[in-house]
Amino acid sequence: MKRRYSLVTAIVVIIAAMLITGCSAGTGGNQDGTYNFKIGHVTKESHIWHQTALKFGEELEKLSDGRMTVTVYPSSQLGLEKDMVQQLETGSIDFGFLTNGYMSTRQESLNAWFLPFVFNSLEDAVKLRESKPAKEMLAELESQGLIGLDFIFAGNRHVLLRNGHISSMKDLSGKKIRIIGSPVFQTFWDRTGAGPTAMPLSEVYTSLQTGVIDGMDIDLDALVTEKYYETAKYLTLTNHATFPAVIVMGKKSFESLSPEDQEIVKEAMKTAVDWGVKESLKREKENLDTVKKAGVKVQKLKDVSSFEEVRANVINTFSEKSPIIKEFLQEIE
Ligand code: BEZ
């Protein structure tokens, strides 16, 4: 009799707990089939990655007849990217728009996007988004408890300095350049003769203001949204690399969805990213106008060939590291 009472008590406690916590049936999910997914990323609200995340939310809501919504947490509100990946693994957040910079420290093949001077423009880079090697990169992420969904671009990388343009590689000699921490970026910048310092976006504005760095390796969207042009007025257009975010969903969250809902997520993301890619191409031009209007002196890199030896070297080093990188290079060629 006593055992029967305790069983009944246990069932009552479980039901009460489920009612109080909103009947959690997955990570962002409720027992009535509604979901509010959490998305984290590092950029400001005006950045194209944030706008694409919001667009994803709109599409999701439409396709699920209002059952699925999102809350987007910008500006590293959920922590550094390494913290976000941990939260994705445990299921406490559902999606991440994670820099390819951080993700390339976790997965070799993603270094392919950063090979120096392989794309002349952002248009060239986005063509590779749906290529076979890009899809293989996304599929590889599953071994880390992540479902790779897509790539969204921030723009190509250029060199912004407090004093003067660069005309050739030798002008970088000894310059303290902020880079994003990533194997290819570190190798490339070391070999140029500059003094690269890896630091998260959140520390860059102050470091530039206080002279801890002379300049940075940056894309135009981040340059504009973070207002670095307030301190650094010399932009050399180098197009030395492109800069995507890897869009992932935690495997735990993904697997808590029905196959139909998984398809809704994929479709909504594809529509949002198609939109985001077009928008980022448009912004590449608008951002350039914005920086010029802000008084930044813009100049194209004159002597691209001065980087040739370093470029070839870095490409050789990294294409040996992953067959996907080799395949990616063949696709570009
Ligand atoms: C950066 O760290 O350089 C960066 C991060 C996110 C978007 C754009 C740039």
Residues whose N, C-alpha, C, O or C-beta is under 5 A from the ligand:
A	BS01	BEZ	T43 T99 A154 I180 L201 D217 A222
